[in-house]
Amino acid sequence: MTLSQRHDDGFTLVELLVSLALLSLMTIYALNAFSSLRDINRVADRIGSQMEVEAVARHFRETIADVRPIFVMDENNAPQFLFKGSKDSLEFVSASNGDRETGGLYLVRYSVDAEGTLLAERRLLRNGPIDEANKVILLRGVKDISFRYWASGTLDAGGVMLHTPQLNDLLPITIEVNLNFNAEDLRNWPSTFVNLETSR
């Protein structure tokens, strides 16, 4: 067996080192690609979560703007105004959303439960037995919600905030909705002021 025949049967040290260098480069590129893909997925998830928040803010603006000043008679035959605005919940009457509901008026209530779930409860407003509320989950992972109410149409320093006892039997002109998330949550709640159509 000659020297050239032995050379054809295996790899030289140089060829082995070149192969290892190429394999190392391919591994580095693959790891960078996986890392980039993970970053892209993280950004896509963040964008999707923020778009969900924006959709809920739009829902608030559209639904609250359609509030109706409705009175009903209670068990003592006294008129009861169906608008209850507090710091952490809001209840009012609105028309059917037209998508999955029958026509008519609905009693709507927004609140955050103990598990941090933002809920919208909708109940058909009618005489007779009270229907069970249809609970819709709007957002999860919510720290708290707060509402503020204004008696004046302007939101500058001259705007007067209404406190719940002062609401009595009149609607505010403007309602502000604030939603807070935990510190590690990267979602941001947009500024949400709703001018009530029936108050204009």
C-alpha positions as semicolon CSV with decimal commas, in nm:
position;residue;x (nm);y (nm);z (nm)
1;M;0,000;0,000;0,000
2;T;0,140;0,338;-0,104
3;L;0,119;0,668;0,083
4;S;-0,139;0,812;-0,158
5;Q;-0,367;0,510;-0,106
6;R;-0,359;0,558;0,272
7;H;-0,448;0,927;0,225
8;D;-0,767;0,835;0,034
9;D;-0,892;0,609;0,314
10;G;-0,947;0,884;0,582
11;F;-0,944;1,253;0,675
12;T;-0,643;1,463;0,736
13;L;-0,622;1,675;1,048
14;V;-0,676;1,991;0,842
15;E;-0,992;1,853;0,685
16;L;-1,124;1,753;1,029
17;L;-1,054;2,102;1,170
18;V;-1,225;2,268;0,874
19;S;-1,529;2,042;0,918
20;L;-1,548;2,123;1,290
21;A;-1,518;2,497;1,215
22;L;-1,801;2,476;0,960
23;L;-2,016;2,276;1,204
24;S;-1,950;2,537;1,476
25;L;-2,053;2,820;1,244
26;M;-2,371;2,637;1,144
27;T;-2,454;2,576;1,510
28;I;-2,401;2,944;1,595
29;Y;-2,625;3,053;1,308
30;A;-2,893;2,802;1,411
31;L;-2,885;2,923;1,774
32;N;-2,908;3,285;1,660
33;A;-3,202;3,195;1,436
34;F;-3,382;3,022;1,726
35;S;-3,312;3,318;1,952
36;S;-3,443;3,561;1,691
37;L;-3,751;3,346;1,638
38;R;-3,817;3,342;2,014
39;D;-3,781;3,723;2,023
40;I;-4,016;3,757;1,726
41;N;-4,273;3,534;1,899
42;R;-4,242;3,737;2,219
43;V;-4,297;4,063;2,028
44;A;-4,589;3,911;1,834
45;D;-4,750;3,797;2,162
46;R;-4,702;4,144;2,311
47;I;-4,857;4,309;2,005
48;G;-5,148;4,063;2,014
49;S;-5,206;4,130;2,386
50;Q;-5,196;4,506;2,332
51;M;-5,439;4,479;2,039
52;E;-5,676;4,288;2,271
53;V;-5,653;4,574;2,524
54;E;-5,724;4,829;2,249
55;A;-6,029;4,627;2,140
56;V;-6,164;4,627;2,499
57;A;-6,110;5,005;2,524
58;R;-6,301;5,049;2,197
59;H;-6,579;4,828;2,337
60;F;-6,603;5,051;2,646
61;R;-6,621;5,366;2,433
62;E;-6,896;5,227;2,207
63;T;-7,108;5,063;2,478
64;I;-7,091;5,334;2,744
65;A;-7,162;5,607;2,487
66;D;-7,498;5,438;2,426
67;V;-7,613;5,460;2,791
68;R;-7,989;5,520;2,834
69;P;-8,147;5,722;3,120
70;I;-8,403;5,464;3,234
71;F;-8,625;5,464;3,544
72;V;-8,815;5,162;3,677
73;M;-9,055;5,132;3,965
74;D;-8,923;4,943;4,266
75;E;-9,128;4,729;4,507
76;N;-9,242;5,046;4,693
77;N;-9,369;5,202;4,369
78;A;-9,091;5,459;4,377
79;P;-8,890;5,541;4,064
80;Q;-8,542;5,388;4,060
81;F;-8,275;5,526;3,827
82;L;-8,087;5,244;3,654
83;F;-7,741;5,397;3,658
84;K;-7,495;5,305;3,930
85;G;-7,148;5,448;3,900
86;S;-6,891;5,374;4,167
87;K;-6,514;5,387;4,173
88;D;-6,464;5,022;4,078
89;S;-6,785;4,922;3,898
90;L;-7,033;5,065;3,653
91;E;-7,392;4,959;3,586
92;F;-7,620;5,115;3,326
93;V;-7,881;5,045;3,060
94;S;-7,780;5,012;2,695
95;A;-7,942;4,889;2,375
96;S;-7,880;4,542;2,236
97;N;-7,547;4,513;2,060
98;G;-7,724;4,352;1,764
99;D;-7,470;4,072;1,719
100;R;-7,570;3,785;1,946
101;E;-7,857;3,941;2,140
102;T;-8,226;3,986;2,078
103;G;-8,343;4,343;2,045
104;G;-8,434;4,553;2,345
105;L;-8,259;4,714;2,639
106;Y;-7,993;4,545;2,850
107;L;-7,867;4,613;3,199
108;V;-7,487;4,614;3,167
109;R;-7,237;4,587;3,452
110;Y;-6,857;4,608;3,438
111;S;-6,632;4,489;3,721
112;V;-6,313;4,296;3,799
113;D;-6,349;3,977;4,003
114;A;-6,111;3,840;4,270
115;E;-5,911;3,645;4,009
116;G;-5,834;3,960;3,809
117;T;-6,083;3,894;3,529
118;L;-6,258;4,192;3,372
119;L;-6,622;4,094;3,324
120;A;-6,913;4,243;3,135
121;E;-7,249;4,119;3,263
122;R;-7,549;4,174;3,036
123;R;-7,909;4,105;3,141
124;L;-8,221;4,167;2,933
125;L;-8,425;4,444;3,094
126;R;-8,791;4,345;3,114
127;N;-9,085;4,305;3,349
128;G;-9,134;3,974;3,523
129;P;-8,871;3,723;3,632
130;I;-8,512;3,846;3,619
131;D;-8,302;3,667;3,361
132;E;-7,964;3,529;3,456
133;A;-7,684;3,763;3,351
134;N;-7,477;3,667;3,050
135;K;-7,116;3,704;3,170
136;V;-6,855;3,786;2,908
137;I;-6,482;3,777;2,987
138;L;-6,320;4,087;2,838
139;L;-5,965;4,058;2,976
140;R;-5,766;3,840;3,215
141;G;-5,476;3,941;3,437
142;V;-5,625;4,277;3,539
143;K;-5,510;4,433;3,865
144;D;-5,805;4,672;3,904
145;I;-6,049;4,899;3,722
146;S;-6,158;5,249;3,815
147;F;-6,422;5,489;3,685
148;R;-6,446;5,867;3,720
149;Y;-6,747;6,082;3,633
150;W;-6,771;6,445;3,521
151;A;-7,065;6,685;3,543
152;S;-6,913;6,922;3,289
153;G;-6,832;6,847;2,926
154;T;-6,481;6,989;2,957
155;L;-6,202;6,780;3,105
156;D;-5,974;7,071;3,191
157;A;-5,915;7,216;3,538
158;G;-6,272;7,348;3,533
159;G;-6,421;6,999;3,499
160;V;-6,608;6,892;3,810
161;M;-6,591;6,526;3,904
162;L;-6,912;6,371;4,026
163;H;-6,896;6,134;4,319
164;T;-7,141;5,846;4,333
165;P;-7,385;5,995;4,591
166;Q;-7,420;6,308;4,375
167;L;-7,526;6,113;4,065
168;N;-7,876;6,046;4,202
169;D;-8,105;6,058;3,898
170;L;-7,888;6,224;3,635
171;L;-7,625;6,092;3,400
172;P;-7,273;6,227;3,395
173;I;-7,158;6,388;3,072
174;T;-6,820;6,215;3,064
175;I;-6,693;5,889;3,212
176;E;-6,326;5,799;3,235
177;V;-6,227;5,431;3,241
178;N;-5,887;5,329;3,381
179;L;-5,753;4,975;3,384
180;N;-5,435;4,877;3,570
181;F;-5,218;4,571;3,516
182;N;-4,952;4,416;3,738
183;A;-4,603;4,567;3,724
184;E;-4,456;4,279;3,521
185;D;-4,740;4,299;3,266
186;L;-4,630;4,499;2,960
187;R;-4,982;4,583;2,844
188;N;-5,082;4,950;2,850
189;W;-5,435;5,081;2,890
190;P;-5,506;5,371;2,652
191;S;-5,662;5,692;2,776
192;T;-6,036;5,621;2,765
193;F;-6,285;5,904;2,807
194;V;-6,643;5,846;2,698
195;N;-6,885;6,128;2,624
196;L;-7,240;6,008;2,680
197;E;-7,460;6,069;2,377
198;T;-7,773;6,119;2,587
199;S;-7,603;6,395;2,788
200;R;-7,509;6,614;2,493
